[in-house]
Amino acid sequence: MLDAVARRWPSCVEWALCVSAWTVGHGSIVATQAQAQSGFVGSFSGPDAIAQLSSGNASIRIRAASFLARNGVPAHAIKALVQALERERNPVVIRAIAESLARRGDSRAARALATAFREADVQTLPALADALAAVGGSHALAELADALAQTPRRNVASRALLRAGVVAIPFLVRALHVDESRLAAIRLLGELKSHTATPELVSWAQDSDPEIREESIRALGSIGDERAAYVVLRALQDSSGEVVIAAISALSSVGSPAHVDRLLDVLRGSDARRRRLALNSLVALSPEAAIPVIRGELEARPGDARDIAELVMHHQHAAFLEIYETLMRRGVYSARVADAIAEIGTPAALRALLRNANRTNPNPDLARSIAIGLRRGISFSTELKSAAWSFLRKRGPGDRMLVFRALARDPAVRDVLVRRLRADSAQQRAVAANAMALYGSSENTFPLGTALKKERSERAFVAIAMSMAALGGAADASSLWRWLRPWSTVGAAMILASVSAPRWSARQARRLGRLLRANLRHPRPSVRAQACWALANVREKRAWRAIARLLDDDHADVRTSAARALRVLQVPAANLLLRARWRVEKEAKVRAQLQSPGAPLPRGPLHFQAMGHSVLRVRVRAASEQLRGRELPVDIVLSDGRWIQTHTLTGGELILAGLPDSVVDVRVGLGGASR
């Protein structure tokens, strides 16, 4: 552990405290311990831990191995762990030693791990396989690739090779020439999605074994390399039906509009499964060519309308506007289809929504879609915007109307929003503040800053602080200190403070740095994550060791934020640590932030609100009657680890604009716990 730890000895002795003092030299971190008054040492020193690896007590050996995972001279620690692994017979201790060697990530342990892996039982196989992937090197990866030929070890070896990444490709290519491991190697090459494997897979796609041909075609489709198009087209005439099906699917990623005719030939057949796959590939390659086919399918097979709706919504395209409108009139996924139309963002799309709104029984959620369609409405004609606003006004005045109009970027709404910031209702003030951020003008920072000085409601403060941070506004230090303590406001207060700090005095900035570092130990994951981001914003390089401790945090979102913060701070020692952590981290989104620590990074403060063009639309339906009709607290976690704390409207609806276009992991939680 990087921070102070307390351990209890088996006897009734007082807790012994270990205080770690850090020094950096030759890329290693050395820990020194202070003895407790009782005379015992609560944590090992390096030599003590090496000696205790030979203890007769399995718990002590496990504790010693865990200590050596992070402490001690690397060469001495690895040698001791390797020797312990060679003589150890307890499977629980073997797992602990393997995990420690994995954390060290040193290829000098590869031979010992390979030997243990060959002799391992089912309890220790996963830990040893993960350790081989973490230490890397030719010997470790060759051992994992050889294990693909052995049924008991194939699954754990496959997972470990995927974790190793593209460096495993040469060893997987070698495994293609072993009959027992060929299928597994082909599947792994497809999952790794590297174009370097294309020539080998093209060769095996023409093998005499139909199962090998099928898996090779699937792998080529997963990789998406256009160089494989000719062999995939040839597979459309294969004698094996499963190979043909794999080829039809693969053509969606390796083909081009020039191959549309081949797909149309498949669509003329009678096999329903092939037709559905061919239509999916046709939509991916040429939406325009797919439109008449989809029309024909809707007329000939009206019962398949839901499947077709899923298909065209998965491949959203402006060319599908007529198809979307047909599906909406039929009531097929009407709310989702309306949202798909709104995302097209053209005048024609907005007209289609308004036509449906004038029907006798329109979709009750259509107002939301029309509001989203107006998001790019500045360039639309006045007549079209007026028609949309006229429909929205019929829904009734109030907070929802303000949010919708702010999404439409309507300049006329700004004065109304400024007045709402002075309303008696905290909900009114919060909604107005959120809407001003969506409006996106820097002119709004002054009224927001004025409102912040007078604000007493925690909910309204969070909304104002989020909006000011998104717009790059600076708050007075005196108006923020009191908000840096309550857990419900500390996240937004930290981010706004970090954006404002460059305009503060040196004394105020130092005080902020102390408060931010203290929040790295906060019990709530969201606060720890936001503290990492805030320290990165103010470029507080002295905090890098405290942030580095959070790379061991139990919460993946906190580890993600810590990794991103260390990348921003660009401390050489931290960059080395990030590279080492990448080898052992299992969570994909954390690994993405740990990777390439030397990549160019944006200058200037990182804003709390992500800058993008996507809109999140959520409706929370409360199961309890007591919660219905109330504004509900919501925590939204973005895929890069940032937390956005906000509230729904009284109807349970939440609209959040300006999110990154590539957001793939948005989770919603109530009451502070992510669901």
PAGUTI-84200 format. One line per 3 residues: number of its first residue (from 0); for each residue x, y, z of C-alpha. Coordinates in nm, 2 decimals. Each point is the difference from the previous one (the first is absolute). Layout:
NUM = X,Y,Z  ...
// end
This chain:
0 = 0.00,0.00,0.00  0.12,0.35,-0.07  -0.16,0.16,0.29
3 = 0.02,-0.06,0.38  -0.14,-0.34,0.10  -0.10,-0.15,0.33
6 = 0.01,-0.37,0.07  -0.09,-0.21,0.30  0.23,-0.28,0.12
9 = -0.15,-0.33,0.11  0.08,0.08,0.37  -0.16,0.26,0.20
12 = 0.27,0.26,-0.08  -0.10,0.35,-0.10  -0.04,0.08,-0.37
15 = 0.34,0.07,-0.15  0.01,0.29,-0.24  0.21,0.02,-0.32
18 = 0.10,0.34,-0.12  0.13,0.00,-0.36  0.26,0.25,-0.10
21 = 0.06,0.03,-0.37  0.31,0.05,-0.20  0.04,-0.04,-0.37
24 = 0.33,-0.14,-0.14  0.07,-0.20,-0.31  -0.38,-0.03,-0.06
27 = -0.07,-0.19,0.33  -0.19,0.10,0.30  0.15,-0.09,0.34
30 = -0.22,-0.02,0.31  0.14,0.04,0.35  -0.20,-0.10,0.31
33 = -0.02,0.14,0.35  -0.04,-0.25,0.28  -0.29,0.02,0.25
36 = 0.06,0.04,0.37  -0.08,-0.37,0.05  0.32,-0.09,-0.18
39 = -0.17,-0.18,-0.28  0.00,0.12,-0.36  -0.34,0.03,-0.16
42 = 0.12,-0.04,-0.35  0.30,-0.17,-0.16  0.32,0.16,-0.12
45 = 0.14,-0.15,-0.32  0.24,-0.25,0.17  -0.26,-0.09,0.26
48 = -0.26,-0.09,-0.27  0.26,-0.20,-0.19  0.08,-0.20,0.31
51 = -0.37,-0.05,0.08  -0.06,-0.16,-0.34  0.14,-0.31,0.17
54 = -0.23,0.02,0.30  -0.20,-0.31,0.10  -0.31,0.22,0.02
57 = -0.18,0.03,-0.33  -0.16,0.33,0.10  0.34,0.15,0.07
60 = 0.13,-0.12,-0.34  -0.30,0.15,-0.18  0.06,0.33,0.19
63 = 0.37,0.00,-0.08  -0.07,-0.06,-0.37  -0.26,0.28,-0.01
66 = 0.25,0.24,0.16  0.27,-0.09,-0.26  -0.24,0.07,-0.28
69 = 0.05,0.38,0.06  0.30,0.03,0.23  0.37,-0.09,0.02
72 = 0.28,0.00,-0.26  -0.15,-0.14,-0.32  0.28,-0.25,-0.07
75 = 0.00,-0.14,0.35  -0.38,-0.01,0.03  -0.04,-0.18,-0.33
78 = 0.27,-0.25,0.08  -0.16,-0.08,0.33  -0.35,-0.04,-0.14
81 = 0.13,-0.23,-0.28  0.18,-0.22,0.25  -0.32,-0.01,0.22
84 = -0.21,-0.09,-0.30  0.23,-0.29,-0.09  -0.04,-0.16,0.35
87 = -0.36,0.10,0.08  -0.27,-0.26,0.01  -0.29,0.19,0.16
90 = -0.23,0.11,-0.29  -0.12,0.32,0.19  0.37,0.11,0.06
93 = 0.08,-0.09,-0.36  -0.27,0.24,-0.12  0.13,0.27,0.23
96 = 0.35,-0.04,-0.13  -0.12,0.00,-0.36  -0.20,0.32,0.06
99 = 0.31,0.17,0.15  0.22,-0.10,-0.30  -0.28,0.13,-0.23
102 = 0.00,0.33,0.18  0.38,0.02,-0.04  -0.03,-0.07,-0.37
105 = 0.36,-0.11,-0.04  0.08,-0.26,-0.27  0.27,-0.15,0.22
108 = -0.28,-0.20,0.17  -0.13,-0.15,-0.33  0.18,-0.33,0.01
111 = -0.11,-0.08,0.36  -0.35,0.10,-0.07  -0.01,-0.21,-0.32
114 = 0.12,-0.31,0.20  -0.26,0.06,0.27  -0.27,0.05,-0.27
117 = 0.08,-0.34,-0.16  -0.03,-0.17,0.34  -0.29,0.21,0.13
120 = -0.34,-0.13,0.12  -0.34,0.16,-0.08  0.03,0.23,0.30
123 = 0.32,0.17,-0.10  -0.03,0.00,-0.38  -0.17,0.34,-0.04
126 = 0.24,0.19,0.23  0.31,-0.16,-0.17  -0.14,0.07,-0.35
129 = -0.07,0.36,0.09  0.35,0.03,0.14  0.16,-0.13,-0.32
132 = -0.20,0.26,-0.20  0.11,0.27,0.24  0.37,-0.07,0.00
135 = 0.00,-0.05,-0.38  0.30,-0.09,-0.20  0.04,-0.28,-0.26
138 = 0.03,-0.28,0.25  -0.32,0.09,0.19  -0.21,0.06,-0.32
141 = 0.13,-0.31,-0.17  -0.11,-0.21,0.31  -0.35,0.15,-0.02
144 = -0.02,-0.06,-0.37  0.11,-0.36,0.04  -0.27,-0.05,0.27
147 = -0.27,0.07,-0.27  0.06,-0.36,-0.11  -0.10,-0.14,0.34
150 = -0.37,-0.01,0.09  0.03,0.06,0.37  0.22,0.31,-0.05
153 = -0.15,0.14,-0.32  -0.26,0.23,0.16  0.23,0.16,0.25
156 = 0.28,0.03,-0.26  -0.24,0.17,-0.24  -0.10,0.26,0.25
159 = 0.36,0.07,0.10  0.11,0.04,-0.37  -0.28,0.25,-0.06
162 = 0.12,0.20,0.30  0.35,-0.01,-0.14  -0.13,0.17,-0.32
165 = 0.16,0.04,-0.34  0.35,-0.12,0.13  -0.15,-0.35,0.01
168 = -0.08,0.00,-0.38  0.33,-0.16,-0.12  -0.05,-0.28,0.25
171 = -0.37,-0.05,-0.10  0.11,-0.02,-0.37  0.25,-0.27,0.10
174 = -0.28,-0.18,0.18  -0.20,-0.01,-0.32  0.23,-0.28,-0.12
177 = -0.09,-0.23,0.29  -0.32,-0.19,-0.07  -0.13,0.00,0.36
180 = 0.04,0.37,0.05  -0.10,0.13,-0.35  -0.36,0.09,0.07
183 = 0.08,0.17,0.33  0.28,0.20,-0.17  -0.23,0.11,-0.28
186 = -0.26,0.12,0.24  0.25,0.20,0.20  0.15,0.16,-0.31
189 = -0.35,0.12,-0.09  -0.06,0.14,0.35  0.33,0.19,0.00
192 = -0.10,0.17,-0.33  0.35,0.05,-0.13  0.04,0.04,-0.38
195 = 0.34,-0.18,0.03  -0.18,-0.33,0.03  -0.20,0.05,-0.32
198 = 0.24,-0.19,-0.24  0.01,-0.31,0.22  -0.38,0.00,0.05
201 = -0.06,0.04,-0.37  0.21,-0.31,-0.06  -0.19,-0.20,0.26
204 = -0.33,0.12,-0.14  0.07,-0.23,-0.30  0.07,-0.31,0.21
207 = -0.16,-0.33,-0.07  -0.16,-0.01,0.34  -0.34,0.19,-0.01
210 = 0.02,0.08,0.37  0.35,0.16,-0.05  -0.14,0.20,-0.30
213 = -0.30,0.12,0.20  0.20,0.12,0.30  0.26,0.17,-0.23
216 = -0.27,0.19,-0.19  -0.16,0.11,0.34  0.34,0.11,0.12
219 = 0.06,0.20,-0.32  -0.34,0.16,0.04  0.09,0.10,0.35
222 = 0.33,0.16,-0.11  -0.17,0.19,-0.29  0.30,0.00,-0.23
225 = -0.11,0.08,-0.36  0.29,-0.22,-0.13  -0.21,-0.30,0.10
228 = -0.30,0.10,-0.22  0.09,-0.23,-0.29  0.02,-0.32,0.22
231 = -0.33,0.10,0.18  -0.18,0.04,-0.34  0.13,-0.34,-0.11
234 = -0.14,-0.15,0.32  -0.35,0.11,-0.10  0.01,-0.30,-0.24
237 = 0.14,-0.24,0.26  -0.15,-0.35,0.03  -0.04,0.04,0.38
240 = -0.31,0.20,0.10  0.17,0.13,0.32  0.29,0.13,-0.20
243 = -0.24,0.19,-0.23  -0.18,0.15,0.30  0.33,0.11,0.15
246 = 0.10,0.16,-0.34  -0.33,0.19,-0.02  0.06,0.15,0.35
249 = 0.37,0.07,-0.07  -0.08,0.19,-0.32  -0.15,0.28,0.21
252 = 0.35,0.09,0.13  0.24,-0.10,-0.28  -0.22,0.08,-0.30
255 = -0.08,0.32,-0.18  -0.29,0.15,-0.20  0.14,-0.19,-0.30
258 = -0.11,-0.32,0.15  -0.37,0.10,0.03  -0.11,-0.21,-0.29
261 = 0.14,-0.32,0.17  -0.21,0.08,0.30  -0.31,0.07,-0.21
264 = 0.04,-0.35,-0.15  -0.01,-0.15,0.35  -0.31,0.20,0.08
267 = -0.18,-0.16,-0.30  0.03,-0.34,0.17  -0.25,-0.16,0.23
270 = 0.22,-0.07,0.30  -0.13,0.24,0.27  0.32,-0.01,0.21
273 = 0.22,0.09,-0.29  -0.24,0.27,-0.12  0.01,0.17,0.34
276 = 0.38,-0.01,0.02  0.03,0.12,-0.36  -0.24,0.29,0.07
279 = 0.22,0.10,0.31  0.31,0.00,-0.22  -0.17,0.19,-0.27
282 = -0.11,0.27,0.24  0.36,0.03,0.13  0.15,0.02,-0.35
285 = -0.26,0.22,-0.18  -0.30,0.14,0.19  -0.13,0.15,-0.32
288 = 0.00,-0.34,-0.18  -0.17,-0.16,0.30  -0.30,0.24,0.00
291 = -0.21,-0.17,-0.28  0.08,-0.34,0.15  -0.12,0.11,0.35
294 = -0.32,0.15,-0.15  -0.07,-0.33,-0.17  0.07,-0.19,0.32
297 = -0.25,0.22,0.19  -0.27,-0.06,-0.26  0.06,-0.37,-0.05
300 = 0.07,-0.09,0.37  -0.17,0.25,0.23  0.05,-0.24,0.29
303 = 0.38,0.07,-0.03  -0.04,0.37,0.05  0.16,-0.01,0.35
306 = 0.31,-0.18,-0.13  0.03,0.25,-0.28  -0.04,0.29,0.25
309 = 0.29,-0.14,0.21  0.21,-0.03,-0.31  -0.04,0.36,-0.13
312 = 0.03,0.15,0.35  0.33,-0.19,0.04  0.13,0.15,-0.32
315 = -0.13,0.35,0.04  0.01,0.19,-0.33  -0.18,0.31,-0.14
318 = -0.11,-0.21,-0.30  -0.22,-0.20,0.22  -0.23,0.29,0.09
321 = -0.29,-0.13,-0.21  0.04,-0.35,0.15  0.01,0.15,0.36
324 = -0.32,0.20,-0.07  -0.18,-0.31,-0.13  0.10,-0.20,0.31
327 = -0.11,0.29,0.23  -0.35,0.01,-0.17  -0.03,-0.38,0.05
330 = 0.08,0.05,0.37  0.31,-0.22,-0.01  0.25,0.11,0.26
333 = -0.15,0.35,-0.05  0.19,0.17,0.28  0.34,-0.14,-0.10
336 = -0.07,0.07,-0.37  -0.10,0.35,0.08  0.33,0.05,0.18
339 = 0.19,-0.14,-0.30  -0.18,0.25,-0.23  0.09,0.28,0.24
342 = 0.37,-0.09,0.00  0.01,0.05,-0.38  -0.03,0.37,0.08
345 = -0.12,0.12,-0.34  -0.31,0.22,-0.08  -0.15,-0.30,-0.18
348 = 0.03,-0.21,0.32  -0.16,0.27,0.21  -0.29,0.02,-0.25
351 = -0.05,-0.38,0.02  -0.03,0.03,0.38  -0.25,0.28,-0.03
354 = -0.21,-0.19,-0.25  -0.03,-0.28,0.25  -0.08,0.24,0.28
357 = -0.31,0.12,-0.19  -0.14,-0.36,-0.01  -0.30,-0.08,0.22
360 = 0.19,-0.21,0.25  0.37,0.10,-0.03  0.28,-0.15,0.21
363 = -0.03,0.15,0.35  0.38,0.04,0.01  0.02,0.18,-0.33
366 = 0.06,0.34,0.16  0.34,-0.12,0.12  0.10,-0.11,-0.35
369 = -0.12,0.33,-0.15  0.21,0.19,0.26  0.30,-0.21,-0.09
372 = -0.06,0.06,-0.37  0.01,0.38,0.07  0.34,-0.04,0.15
375 = 0.16,0.12,-0.33  -0.29,0.23,-0.07  0.19,0.32,-0.04
378 = 0.04,-0.07,-0.37  -0.36,-0.10,-0.04  -0.26,0.23,-0.15
381 = -0.20,0.22,0.23  -0.33,-0.17,-0.12  0.13,-0.35,0.09
384 = 0.12,0.11,0.35  -0.32,0.18,0.07  -0.20,-0.31,-0.09
387 = 0.21,-0.21,0.24  -0.02,0.26,0.28  -0.38,0.02,-0.05
390 = -0.03,-0.38,0.06  0.23,0.02,0.31  -0.20,0.28,0.15
393 = -0.31,-0.21,-0.01  0.17,-0.23,0.24  -0.02,0.27,0.27
396 = 0.24,0.26,0.13  0.26,-0.06,0.27  0.34,-0.15,0.06
399 = -0.03,-0.27,-0.27  -0.07,0.27,-0.26  0.31,0.19,0.11
402 = 0.22,-0.31,-0.04  -0.14,-0.07,-0.34  0.04,0.35,-0.13
405 = 0.36,0.02,0.14  0.08,-0.32,-0.19  -0.12,0.18,-0.32
408 = 0.26,0.28,0.06  -0.27,0.26,-0.02  0.15,0.34,0.08
411 = -0.33,0.14,0.11  0.00,-0.22,0.31  0.30,0.14,0.17
414 = -0.18,0.29,0.18  -0.26,-0.25,0.13  0.27,-0.22,0.14
417 = 0.18,0.29,0.17  -0.33,0.09,0.18  -0.05,-0.37,0.10
420 = 0.34,0.01,0.18  -0.16,0.24,0.25  -0.32,-0.22,0.05
423 = -0.11,-0.11,0.35  0.00,-0.36,-0.10  0.33,-0.19,0.01
426 = -0.12,-0.22,-0.27  -0.07,0.29,-0.23  0.35,0.14,0.06
429 = 0.16,-0.34,-0.06  -0.19,-0.06,-0.33  0.09,0.36,-0.12
432 = 0.37,-0.06,0.08  0.00,-0.33,-0.19  -0.17,0.17,-0.29
435 = 0.25,0.28,-0.01  0.28,-0.25,-0.04  -0.18,-0.16,-0.29
438 = -0.05,0.34,-0.15  0.38,0.02,-0.01  0.08,0.37,0.01
441 = 0.29,0.14,0.20  -0.23,0.30,0.08  -0.18,-0.23,0.24
444 = 0.30,-0.03,0.24  -0.07,0.34,0.16  -0.37,-0.07,0.11
447 = 0.10,-0.35,0.11  0.29,0.14,0.21  -0.24,0.26,0.16
450 = -0.25,-0.27,0.08  0.28,-0.23,0.15  0.09,0.26,0.26
453 = -0.36,0.01,0.14  -0.08,-0.37,-0.05  -0.10,-0.21,0.31
456 = -0.16,-0.30,-0.15  0.24,-0.30,-0.06  -0.19,-0.12,-0.30
459 = 0.00,0.34,-0.17  0.37,0.05,0.09  0.09,-0.32,-0.19
462 = -0.19,0.11,-0.31  0.16,0.35,0.01  0.35,-0.13,0.06
465 = -0.03,-0.26,-0.28  -0.12,0.27,-0.24  0.28,0.25,0.09
468 = 0.27,-0.27,-0.04  -0.14,-0.10,-0.33  0.00,0.36,-0.12
471 = 0.35,0.06,0.14  -0.11,0.26,0.25  0.20,0.08,0.32
474 = -0.16,0.01,0.34  0.12,0.20,0.30  0.19,-0.23,0.25
477 = -0.21,0.14,0.29  -0.32,-0.13,-0.16  0.13,-0.36,-0.04
480 = 0.17,-0.10,0.33  -0.32,-0.09,0.18  -0.11,-0.23,-0.29
483 = 0.32,-0.21,0.01  -0.11,-0.20,0.30  -0.36,-0.14,-0.05
486 = 0.02,-0.32,-0.21  -0.29,0.11,-0.22  0.18,0.32,-0.12
489 = 0.37,-0.08,0.04  0.04,-0.15,-0.35  -0.14,0.30,-0.19
492 = 0.18,0.24,0.24  0.34,-0.16,-0.06  -0.04,0.02,-0.38
495 = -0.11,0.36,0.00  0.28,0.09,0.24  0.26,-0.17,-0.22
498 = -0.13,0.20,-0.30  0.01,0.33,0.21  0.33,-0.06,0.18
501 = 0.22,0.16,-0.27  -0.16,0.34,0.08  0.04,-0.04,0.38
504 = 0.28,0.11,0.23  0.29,-0.24,0.07  -0.13,-0.04,0.36
507 = -0.34,-0.10,-0.12  0.14,-0.24,-0.25  0.21,-0.18,0.27
510 = -0.30,-0.03,0.22  -0.19,-0.15,-0.29  0.28,-0.25,-0.07
513 = -0.02,-0.12,0.37  -0.37,-0.05,-0.02  0.01,-0.19,-0.33
516 = 0.27,-0.23,0.13  -0.21,-0.07,0.31  -0.29,-0.10,-0.22
519 = 0.20,-0.27,-0.16  -0.07,-0.20,0.32  -0.37,0.08,0.00
522 = -0.23,-0.31,0.06  -0.21,0.08,-0.31  0.15,-0.12,-0.33
525 = -0.15,0.29,-0.19  0.18,0.25,0.22  0.33,-0.18,-0.04
528 = -0.04,-0.01,-0.37  -0.08,0.37,-0.02  0.29,0.09,0.22
531 = 0.24,-0.17,-0.25  -0.15,0.20,-0.28  0.02,0.33,0.20
534 = 0.37,-0.06,0.09  0.07,-0.06,-0.36  -0.18,0.31,-0.10
537 = 0.22,0.22,0.23  0.31,-0.19,-0.11  0.08,-0.10,0.36
540 = 0.31,-0.21,-0.07  0.08,-0.04,0.36  -0.31,-0.21,0.05
543 = 0.11,-0.27,-0.25  0.09,-0.25,0.27  -0.33,0.04,0.18
546 = -0.18,-0.04,-0.33  0.21,-0.31,-0.08  -0.13,-0.17,0.31
549 = -0.35,0.00,-0.16  0.12,-0.22,-0.28  -0.06,-0.28,0.26
552 = -0.35,0.13,0.08  -0.28,-0.26,0.01  -0.22,0.22,-0.23
555 = 0.09,-0.01,-0.37  -0.13,0.35,-0.06  0.24,0.14,0.26
558 = 0.29,-0.19,-0.16  -0.10,0.14,-0.34  0.00,0.36,0.13
561 = 0.33,-0.05,0.18  0.17,-0.14,-0.31  -0.13,0.29,-0.21
564 = 0.12,0.25,0.26  0.35,-0.15,0.00  0.01,0.02,-0.37
567 = -0.09,0.37,0.01  0.26,0.07,0.27  0.28,-0.16,-0.21
570 = 0.23,-0.09,0.29  0.28,-0.23,-0.14  -0.02,-0.24,0.30
573 = -0.38,-0.01,-0.03  0.03,-0.09,-0.37  0.21,-0.30,0.09
576 = -0.26,-0.10,0.26  -0.28,0.02,-0.26  0.18,-0.23,-0.24
579 = 0.05,-0.25,0.27  -0.36,0.02,0.11  -0.13,-0.05,-0.35
582 = 0.14,-0.35,0.00  -0.20,-0.11,0.30  -0.32,0.20,-0.02
585 = -0.31,-0.21,-0.10  -0.26,0.27,-0.06  -0.01,0.11,-0.36
588 = -0.08,0.37,0.05  0.27,0.03,0.26  0.25,-0.16,-0.24
591 = -0.10,0.25,-0.27  0.10,0.29,0.23  0.32,-0.18,0.11
594 = 0.12,-0.06,-0.35  0.24,0.24,-0.19  0.08,0.22,0.30
597 = 0.23,0.21,-0.22  -0.27,0.10,-0.25  -0.06,0.38,-0.06
600 = -0.25,0.15,0.24  -0.22,0.31,-0.02  0.13,0.31,0.16
603 = -0.20,0.22,0.24  -0.27,-0.12,0.25  -0.21,-0.30,-0.06
606 = -0.36,0.10,0.02  -0.24,-0.20,0.22  -0.26,-0.03,-0.28
609 = 0.13,-0.20,-0.29  0.01,0.18,-0.33  -0.20,-0.19,-0.27
612 = -0.32,0.00,-0.19  -0.19,-0.30,0.14  -0.30,0.02,0.22
615 = -0.09,-0.23,0.28  -0.38,-0.05,0.05  -0.11,-0.19,0.31
618 = -0.34,-0.05,0.17  0.01,-0.14,0.35  -0.32,-0.17,0.10
621 = -0.03,-0.02,0.37  -0.14,-0.33,0.14  -0.11,0.17,0.32
624 = -0.31,0.22,0.00  0.17,0.23,0.25  0.28,0.08,-0.25
627 = -0.23,0.07,-0.30  -0.04,0.36,-0.09  0.33,0.09,0.18
630 = 0.33,0.11,-0.15  0.24,-0.30,0.05  0.38,0.02,0.05
633 = 0.19,-0.17,-0.27  0.37,-0.08,-0.04  0.12,-0.05,-0.35
636 = 0.34,-0.16,-0.05  0.17,0.06,-0.34  0.22,-0.27,-0.14
639 = 0.32,0.19,0.08  -0.08,0.00,0.37  -0.16,0.35,0.05
642 = -0.31,0.04,0.21  -0.28,0.24,-0.09  -0.23,0.06,0.30
645 = -0.34,0.14,-0.09  -0.38,-0.04,0.05  -0.29,-0.10,-0.22
648 = -0.30,0.22,-0.06  -0.31,-0.08,0.20  -0.12,-0.23,-0.27
651 = 0.32,-0.21,0.03  0.15,0.13,-0.32  0.36,0.10,-0.05
654 = 0.16,0.14,-0.31  0.38,0.06,0.00  0.16,0.15,-0.30
657 = 0.36,0.06,-0.10  0.12,-0.36,0.07  0.29,-0.16,-0.20
660 = -0.11,-0.15,-0.33  0.18,-0.33,0.10  -0.17,-0.06,0.34
663 = -0.06,-0.37,0.03  -0.03,-0.05,0.38  -0.26,0.23,0.16
666 = -0.14,-0.14,0.32  -0.28,0.16,0.20  -0.03,-0.04,0.38
669 = -0.24,0.13,0.26  0.09,0.12,0.34  0.37,0.00,-0.07
672 = 0.04,-0.37,-0.08  0.05,-0.09,-0.37  -0.24,-0.25,-0.14
// end
